[in-house]
Amino acid sequence: MKRWYGKLLGFIAGVLLMRTNPLLGAMLGLLIGHAFDADWFRSPRENPYRVLGLTEEANDAEVDLAYRRLISQYHPDRLNGVAEELRKQAEVKAREINAAYDRIKTLRRK
């Protein structure tokens, strides 16, 4: 578990805000804190690893493999002869994949 401070802050805030029933407040605070620690409230576009179906612990080889697999599946040039709408959806998905891959490479260079 990487992040833990959301649970701690949620616990403290829950106890302080629900003084009439601190146990219930603590449980609700822990739940909300866990949700923040697990990035439940973050959109998938903010986490480039989710777009590629990976976690942040993935090494460079796994990132490259996932990128190649997904881009070969969704590349618009491979969809010759299909409906224009499906081709546009593939273009959008390919842009998301490329952006996520570029973002991961930028983050790993730092």
C-alpha positions in Angstrom: 0.0 0.0 0.0 1.6 3.3 -1.1 -0.6 5.9 0.3 -2.1 5.8 3.8 -2.6 9.4 4.8 -6.1 9.7 3.3 -7.3 7.0 5.7 -5.7 8.8 8.7 -7.1 12.2 7.8 -10.5 10.7 7.0 -10.5 8.9 10.4 -9.7 12.1 12.3 -12.1 14.2 10.3 -14.9 11.7 10.8 -14.4 11.5 14.5 -14.3 15.3 14.9 -17.3 16.0 12.6 -19.6 13.3 14.0 -19.0 13.9 17.8 -22.4 12.4 18.6 -21.4 9.1 17.2 -17.6 9.0 16.8 -17.4 5.4 15.8 -19.7 5.9 12.8 -17.8 9.0 11.9 -14.5 7.1 12.1 -15.8 4.3 9.8 -17.1 6.7 7.3 -13.9 8.8 7.4 -11.9 5.6 6.8 -14.0 4.7 3.9 -13.7 8.1 2.2 -10.0 8.2 3.0 -9.5 4.8 1.4 -11.4 6.0 -1.7 -9.0 8.9 -2.0 -6.0 6.8 -1.5 -7.1 4.3 -4.1 -7.9 7.1 -6.6 -11.6 6.2 -6.9 -12.4 9.8 -7.6 -9.8 10.4 -10.3 -10.8 9.9 -13.9 -8.9 7.3 -15.9 -7.5 10.0 -18.2 -5.5 11.4 -15.3 -3.8 8.1 -14.8 -2.0 7.1 -18.0 -1.3 3.6 -16.6 -5.0 2.8 -16.5 -5.3 3.6 -20.2 -2.7 1.0 -20.9 -4.1 -1.4 -18.4 -1.1 -1.3 -16.1 -0.1 -0.3 -12.7 2.6 2.2 -11.7 4.9 -0.7 -10.8 5.1 -1.9 -14.4 8.6 -1.8 -15.9 9.6 -0.2 -19.2 9.3 -3.5 -21.1 5.8 -4.1 -19.9 4.8 -0.5 -20.8 6.2 -0.9 -24.3 4.5 -4.3 -24.8 1.1 -3.0 -23.6 1.4 0.1 -25.8 2.3 -2.0 -28.9 -0.6 -4.4 -28.2 -3.2 -1.7 -27.8 -2.0 0.5 -30.6 -2.0 -2.5 -33.0 -5.6 -3.2 -32.0 -6.9 0.3 -32.2 -4.9 1.9 -35.0 -7.3 3.4 -37.5 -5.2 2.3 -40.5 -5.9 -1.3 -39.6 -9.7 -0.7 -39.9 -10.0 -0.4 -43.7 -13.5 -1.1 -44.9 -15.4 -0.6 -41.7 -18.0 2.1 -40.9 -16.7 5.6 -40.6 -18.1 5.9 -37.0 -16.0 2.9 -35.9 -13.0 4.4 -37.6 -13.5 7.7 -35.7 -13.8 5.9 -32.4 -10.6 4.0 -33.2 -8.8 7.3 -33.9 -10.0 8.7 -30.5 -8.8 5.6 -28.7 -5.5 5.6 -30.5 -5.0 9.3 -29.5 -5.7 8.3 -25.8 -3.2 5.5 -26.0 -0.5 7.6 -27.6 -1.1 10.4 -25.1 -0.9 8.0 -22.2 2.3 6.4 -23.5 3.9 9.8 -24.0 2.9 10.9 -20.5 4.4 7.7 -19.0 7.7 8.2 -20.9 7.8 11.8 -19.7 7.1 10.9 -16.1 9.8 8.2 -16.2 12.5 10.6 -17.6 12.1 12.9 -14.6 
